[in-house]
Amino acid sequence: MNAKNPNSRSPWLWIPTLYFSEGMPYIVVMTLSVILYKRLDVSNTDIAFYTSWLYLPWVIKPFWSPLVDLLKNKRWWIVSMQLLIGAGLAGVALTLPTSFFFKGTLAFFWLLAFSSATHDIAADGFYMLGLTENQQAFFVGIRSTFYRIAMITGQGLLVMLAGFLESSDWLGNPENGGNIRMAWTLTFVLSTGLFIAFAIYHKFVLPHPVSDSEREQTSFRSVLSGFKKTILTFFVKKDIWRILGFLLLYRLGESQLVKMASPFLLDPHDAGGLGLTTSQVGLVYGTIGIIALTVGGILGGWAASRNGLKYWLWIMVLAMNLPNLVYVYMAWARPESFFLICSSVAIEQFGYGFGFTAYMLYMLYISDGEHKTAHFAFSTGIMALGMMLPGMASGWLEELMGYQYFFLWVMLCTIPGFIMASLIRVDPEFGLKKK
């Protein structure tokens, strides 16, 4: 039956793999690249500056999303972008062993970033076209779960695999560091194969929604005209300066901490770090940390649905910022206990997950209205900008101050978030579960 009618295929066949393939390239670009460059002795200044630029495709994503609708159907974009992601991963693998590895891999990370951001647009649009309203509500938790599994795979399991290969005798002598590039090359080769498999699988398994295949023909001029109107309606919102201030500054501290967390864990004691191995970082930051982040997010959503955003706002602001103190503690105390390090990272990530709920709900709150989807997309672009700009300077600041004073600086940078939280206005009813 399914072979005859592609539209009758169960969403269970494609929702898990689609959202796994959405999460993986994002985490590879944002986190795996940082760990890779740190293992290859790139300076913190260069790591933070150049990998922060990789946020740009997500910053400007709202501005080219209309073209994804205009040029081809979303099914085509999904399969094509997964092939491009595979090509980007292969490019990283090919350029890693070269003398120009930094410039070469960075170019392919850019390809990955643009392909991933475009894939996000197509996948989220296809989700609405390929499912009924009831199915969309049912699978929203499933898609989030597999997105998180992708984060654990990319930030945890792949890093642990690279760490295992780094210390393997059969790749060379682990003592001289010559096998680090080969270990990461093999890790990216494996990732390449995974995404080629995803593209082939989705080519045959994704349904063919009529609404995706028979799109209304629209001219570029009419799309541009509607887009300009949508932008204007966003930027003339009441209290727009408070809105922009909150979106840009709520995560000012976190945006810098997240760039330096992995380098801090990896750097040796004489450089001010904790001296963990690659595999240990994959476990503590990429696995335990992501699980704590997920639990925090789930609890945050549950809490907000019971009492509303306004009730929880200050608790969430505190949860987002105060747990950053664990990095101040670790930088000054240099704990030897791996359990203590794991617990500290878990506390910070749990707080981040719980506190980020307020940010997501506020973006939904300010996006409500005629152009809800487009305004939410603009909000996410501003969110990415708020991560990109401070992150670019974080490596330079760390090398200037050292980890101890850098994490104290991060705590100072949480103050603007508190100020903006005190200035925004939120309806007390927003977020409450309707009876």
C-alpha positions in Angstrom: 0.0 0.0 0.0 2.8 2.4 1.0 4.7 1.7 -2.2 1.6 2.6 -4.3 0.7 5.7 -2.4 3.6 7.8 -1.1 1.3 10.0 0.8 0.1 7.2 3.0 3.5 6.6 4.5 3.7 6.7 8.2 5.3 9.9 9.6 7.3 7.5 11.9 9.3 6.6 8.8 10.6 10.1 8.2 10.0 12.5 11.1 12.8 10.9 13.3 15.4 10.8 10.5 14.4 14.3 9.2 14.9 16.0 12.5 18.0 14.0 13.4 19.5 15.3 10.1 18.4 18.8 11.0 20.2 18.8 14.3 23.4 17.1 13.3 25.0 19.7 11.0 24.1 22.6 13.3 25.9 21.0 16.2 28.9 20.1 13.9 29.2 23.7 12.8 28.7 25.3 16.2 30.4 23.0 18.6 32.3 20.2 16.9 34.3 22.8 14.9 35.4 24.5 18.2 36.7 21.2 19.7 38.3 20.2 16.4 40.3 23.5 16.1 41.3 23.4 19.8 42.7 19.9 19.3 44.7 21.2 16.3 46.2 24.0 18.4 44.4 26.9 16.8 44.3 30.0 19.2 41.2 30.8 21.2 41.1 34.2 19.5 40.9 32.6 16.0 38.5 29.8 17.1 36.0 32.2 18.6 36.2 34.8 15.9 35.9 32.6 12.9 33.5 30.0 14.2 31.2 32.8 15.5 30.9 34.0 11.9 29.3 30.7 11.1 26.2 31.9 12.9 25.6 34.3 10.0 23.5 31.9 7.8 21.1 31.6 10.7 21.1 35.4 11.3 20.0 36.1 7.7 17.9 32.9 7.2 14.6 34.8 7.4 15.7 36.9 4.4 16.1 34.1 2.0 13.4 31.7 3.3 10.9 33.2 0.7 13.3 32.0 -2.1 13.1 28.5 -0.8 9.3 28.7 -1.3 9.6 30.3 -4.7 12.2 28.3 -6.5 11.6 24.6 -5.7 9.4 22.4 -3.5 10.5 21.7 0.0 11.0 18.0 -0.7 13.6 18.9 -3.3 15.4 21.3 -1.0 15.6 18.7 1.8 17.2 16.0 -0.3 19.5 18.5 -2.1 20.7 20.1 1.2 21.4 16.8 2.7 23.7 15.9 -0.2 25.4 19.4 0.1 25.8 18.7 3.9 27.5 15.4 3.0 29.7 17.2 0.5 30.6 19.8 3.2 31.5 17.1 5.6 33.6 15.3 3.0 35.4 18.6 2.2 36.3 19.0 5.9 37.7 15.4 5.9 39.7 16.0 2.7 41.3 19.3 3.8 42.1 18.3 7.4 45.4 16.5 6.5 46.6 19.5 4.4 48.9 22.4 5.4 46.1 24.9 4.8 43.6 22.9 7.0 42.3 26.0 8.8 41.3 27.9 5.8 40.2 24.8 3.9 38.0 23.3 6.7 36.6 26.8 7.5 35.4 27.1 3.9 33.6 23.8 4.1 32.1 24.7 7.5 30.6 27.7 5.7 29.1 25.4 3.1 27.7 23.3 6.0 26.3 26.3 7.7 24.4 27.6 4.7 23.2 24.2 3.7 22.1 23.5 7.3 20.2 26.8 7.6 18.4 26.2 4.3 17.6 22.6 5.3 16.0 24.0 8.5 13.7 26.2 6.4 12.7 23.3 4.1 12.3 20.7 6.9 10.1 22.9 9.1 8.0 23.9 6.2 7.6 20.3 5.0 6.6 19.3 8.5 3.5 21.5 8.2 2.7 20.4 4.6 3.3 16.7 5.1 1.2 16.2 8.3 -2.4 17.0 9.3 -2.9 19.5 12.2 -3.5 16.6 14.6 -0.3 14.8 13.5 1.7 18.0 13.8 0.6 18.3 17.5 1.4 14.7 18.1 4.9 14.6 16.5 6.1 17.9 18.0 7.6 16.1 20.9 9.1 13.4 18.7 10.8 15.8 16.4 12.3 17.7 19.4 13.5 14.4 20.9 15.3 13.3 17.7 16.8 16.8 17.4 18.3 16.4 20.9 19.5 12.9 20.0 21.3 14.5 17.1 22.9 17.0 19.4 24.1 14.2 21.7 25.4 12.3 18.7 27.3 15.3 17.2 28.5 16.9 20.4 28.9 13.7 22.4 29.3 10.4 20.5 31.3 11.9 17.5 33.7 13.7 19.9 34.1 10.5 22.0 34.8 8.6 18.8 37.4 11.1 17.7 39.0 11.0 21.2 39.1 7.2 21.0 40.7 7.3 17.6 43.2 9.9 18.8 44.5 7.5 21.4 44.5 4.4 19.2 47.9 2.9 18.4 46.8 1.6 15.0 46.5 5.2 13.7 50.1 6.1 14.7 51.9 7.1 17.8 49.5 8.8 20.2 52.4 10.5 22.0 53.5 12.7 19.1 50.0 13.9 18.2 50.4 12.9 14.6 47.2 10.9 14.6 44.9 13.7 15.8 44.1 14.9 12.2 43.6 11.3 11.0 41.2 10.6 13.9 39.1 13.6 13.0 39.3 12.9 9.3 37.9 9.4 9.9 35.1 10.9 12.1 34.1 13.3 9.3 34.3 10.5 6.7 31.8 8.5 8.8 29.5 11.6 9.1 29.7 12.0 5.3 28.5 8.5 4.7 25.6 9.1 7.2 24.3 12.2 5.3 24.6 10.5 1.9 22.5 7.7 3.4 20.0 10.2 4.7 19.7 11.9 1.3 19.1 8.6 -0.5 16.6 7.4 2.2 14.6 10.6 2.2 14.5 10.7 -1.6 12.4 7.5 -1.5 10.7 7.7 1.8 9.5 11.4 2.1 5.8 11.7 1.1 4.7 13.9 -1.8 2.1 16.3 -0.3 -0.1 17.9 -2.9 0.4 21.3 -1.3 4.2 20.9 -1.7 4.1 19.7 -5.3 1.4 22.0 -6.7 2.6 25.3 -5.4 1.0 28.5 -6.4 3.1 30.3 -9.0 4.2 33.6 -7.6 6.4 36.3 -9.1 9.6 37.4 -7.4 8.3 41.0 -7.3 5.2 40.0 -5.4 7.2 37.9 -2.9 9.6 40.8 -2.4 6.7 43.3 -1.9 5.1 41.0 0.7 8.4 40.4 2.4 9.1 44.2 2.8 5.6 44.6 4.3 6.3 41.8 6.8 9.7 43.4 7.8 8.0 46.8 8.3 5.3 45.4 10.5 7.9 43.7 12.7 10.0 46.8 13.2 7.1 49.1 14.0 5.9 47.0 16.9 5.2 48.8 20.1 8.3 48.8 22.4 10.5 47.6 19.5 13.7 48.9 21.2 12.9 47.0 24.4 12.2 43.9 22.3 15.4 44.2 20.4 17.4 44.9 23.6 16.0 41.8 25.3 16.6 39.5 22.2 20.2 40.8 21.8 21.3 41.0 25.5 19.4 38.2 27.4 22.2 35.7 26.5 25.1 38.1 26.5 27.0 36.2 29.1 26.1 32.7 27.8 27.1 33.7 24.2 30.7 34.1 25.3 30.8 31.3 27.8 29.6 28.7 25.2 32.5 29.5 22.9 35.1 29.1 25.5 33.6 26.1 27.5 35.1 23.4 25.4 38.6 25.1 25.0 38.6 25.5 28.8 37.8 21.9 29.4 40.5 20.8 26.9 43.3 23.2 27.7 46.0 21.8 30.0 46.5 23.1 33.6 49.4 25.3 32.7 47.2 27.1 30.2 44.5 27.6 32.9 42.2 24.8 31.7 41.1 21.5 33.2 43.1 19.2 31.0 40.4 16.8 30.0 40.8 14.4 27.1 38.7 14.7 23.9 36.6 11.7 24.9 36.0 13.1 28.4 34.8 16.4 26.8 32.5 14.4 24.6 31.0 12.7 27.6 30.8 15.6 30.0 29.8 18.4 27.7 28.3 16.6 24.7 26.4 13.9 26.5 25.7 14.7 30.2 25.5 18.4 29.4 23.0 18.0 26.6 20.8 15.6 28.7 20.8 18.2 31.5 20.0 21.0 28.9 17.1 18.9 27.6 15.7 18.2 31.0 15.9 21.9 31.9 14.0 22.8 28.8 11.3 20.3 29.3 10.8 21.4 32.9 10.8 25.0 31.8 8.1 24.4 29.3 6.0 22.5 31.8 6.4 25.2 34.5 5.5 28.0 32.0 2.3 26.1 30.9 1.1 26.0 34.5 1.8 29.6 35.6 2.6 31.6 32.5 5.7 33.3 31.3 5.4 36.4 33.5 5.2 34.3 36.7 8.4 32.5 35.8 10.4 35.2 34.0 12.7 36.2 36.9 13.3 32.7 38.0 14.2 31.8 34.4 16.5 34.9 34.2 18.3 33.7 37.3 18.5 30.1 36.0 20.0 31.3 32.8 22.7 33.4 34.4 23.6 32.3 38.0 24.8 28.8 37.1 27.6 30.4 35.0 29.3 30.7 38.4 30.3 27.0 38.2 32.8 28.0 35.5 34.2 30.8 37.8 34.6 28.1 40.5 36.2 25.6 38.1 38.6 28.2 36.7 39.9 29.2 40.1 39.7 25.8 42.0 40.8 23.5 39.0 38.9 20.5 40.4 40.6 17.1 39.7 37.4 15.1 40.3 35.7 14.2 37.0 32.4 13.7 38.9 32.6 17.3 40.2 33.4 18.6 36.7 30.4 16.6 35.2 28.1 17.9 38.0 29.2 21.5 37.4 28.6 21.4 33.7 25.3 19.6 34.2 24.2 22.4 36.6 25.1 25.2 34.1 23.4 23.4 31.2 20.3 22.6 33.2 20.0 26.3 34.1 20.6 27.3 30.5 17.8 24.9 29.3 15.3 26.1 31.9 16.2 29.8 31.4 16.1 29.6 27.6 12.4 28.7 27.9 11.7 32.3 28.8 13.5 33.5 25.6 11.6 31.1 23.3 8.2 32.0 24.9 9.0 35.8 24.6 9.8 35.3 20.9 6.4 33.6 20.5 4.7 36.4 22.5 6.1 39.2 20.4 5.5 37.3 17.1 1.8 36.9 17.7 -0.4 38.5 15.0 -0.9 38.5 11.3 2.6 37.6 10.3 3.3 35.2 13.1 5.6 32.7 11.3 7.7 35.4 9.6 8.0 37.5 12.7 9.2 34.5 14.7 11.8 33.9 12.0 13.0 37.4 12.3 13.3 36.9 16.1 15.4 33.8 15.6 17.7 35.7 13.3 18.2 38.4 15.9 18.8 35.7 18.5 21.6 34.3 16.3 23.0 37.8 15.9 23.1 38.1 19.7 25.1 34.9 19.9 27.4 35.8 17.0 28.7 39.3 17.8 29.7 38.7 21.5 31.1 35.2 20.6 33.5 36.7 18.1 35.3 38.6 20.8 35.2 35.9 23.5 38.5 34.2 22.4 40.4 37.4 22.3 39.1 38.4 25.7 40.0 35.0 27.2 43.5 35.2 25.9 43.8 38.8 27.2 42.4 37.9 30.7 43.0 34.2 31.2 40.2 31.8 32.0 39.8 32.9 35.7 39.1 36.6 34.9 37.3 35.8 31.7 34.6 33.8 33.5 34.2 36.7 36.0 33.8 39.0 32.9 31.0 36.6 31.7 29.2 37.1 35.0 29.4 40.9 34.6 27.9 40.4 31.1 24.8 38.8 32.6 23.8 42.2 34.1 22.3 43.6 30.8 20.0 40.6 30.6 18.6 41.4 34.1 18.1 45.0 33.1 16.2 44.1 29.9 14.1 41.6 31.7 13.0 44.4 34.0 12.0 46.6 31.1 9.9 44.2 28.9 6.2 43.9 29.2 4.4 40.5 29.2 0.7 39.7 29.5 0.3 37.7 32.7 -2.0 35.3 30.8 0.5 34.4 28.1 1.8 30.8 28.3 -0.9 29.6 30.6 -2.6 26.3 29.6 -6.1 27.0 28.6 -8.8 25.3 30.6 
